[in-house]
C-alpha cells in the first residue's frame, strides 16, 4: 500500500470522527487532540478504525508515537507500507 493510499484512509477516518475540520488546513505537526478537538475515546476509535482498514496491529504502547497527523501518517506508512 502506498503512502498516498494510507493518507486517503487516514483522512477518511479523521473526517468521519471530526467532520467539522478541514483536513487540508490542519497543522500536520500539531497534536491531533488539539487540532481536531477530539477526546481519548475518539482517538481510540480512530486507531481501531485505521487498524481494521489497514489490516495492521496497533498496540497501545505505540500510541505515543502518533501524537500529530504527521506522526500518525509516518507510523502507519512504516507499518502498512
C-alpha positions in Angstrom: 0.0 0.0 0.0 1.4 3.4 -0.9 1.7 6.4 1.4 -0.9 8.2 -0.6 -3.4 5.4 -0.2 -2.7 5.3 3.6 -3.2 9.0 3.8 -6.5 8.8 2.0 -7.7 6.2 4.5 -6.4 8.4 7.4 -8.2 11.4 6.0 -11.4 9.5 5.6 -11.3 8.2 9.1 -10.5 11.6 10.6 -13.3 13.1 8.6 -15.7 10.5 10.0 -14.6 11.3 13.6 -14.3 15.1 13.2 -16.4 16.1 10.2 -16.2 19.8 11.0 -12.5 20.0 10.5 -11.0 21.0 7.1 -8.2 18.5 7.0 -6.4 20.5 4.3 -6.0 23.3 6.7 -4.6 21.5 9.7 -1.1 21.8 11.0 0.4 18.4 10.4 2.8 18.9 13.3 0.2 19.9 15.9 -1.1 17.4 18.4 -4.1 15.5 16.9 -6.3 16.1 20.0 -5.9 19.8 19.8 -6.0 20.1 16.0 -9.2 18.0 15.7 -10.7 18.8 19.2 -11.1 15.1 19.8 -11.0 13.2 23.1 -9.4 9.9 24.1 -12.4 7.9 23.0 -12.2 9.5 19.6 -8.5 8.7 19.4 -9.2 5.1 20.3 -12.0 4.9 17.7 -9.6 6.4 15.1 -6.8 3.9 15.9 -9.2 1.0 15.9 -10.7 2.0 12.5 -7.2 2.5 11.0 -6.0 -0.8 12.3 -9.0 -2.5 10.7 -8.8 -0.6 7.4 -5.1 -1.2 7.0 -5.1 -4.7 8.5 -2.3 -3.9 10.9 -2.0 -4.3 14.7 -1.5 -1.1 16.5 -0.5 -1.8 20.1 -1.5 0.7 22.8 2.2 1.0 23.7 2.7 2.7 20.3 0.1 5.4 20.8 2.7 8.0 22.0 4.3 7.7 18.6 1.1 9.1 17.0 0.7 12.5 18.6 0.4 14.6 15.4 -1.1 14.0 12.0 2.4 13.7 10.5 3.5 11.3 13.2 0.4 9.1 12.7 0.9 9.1 8.9 4.6 8.2 9.3 3.7 5.4 11.8 1.0 4.0 9.5 3.2 4.1 6.4 6.0 2.3 8.2 3.6 -0.4 9.5 1.4 -0.8 6.4 3.8 0.2 3.6 
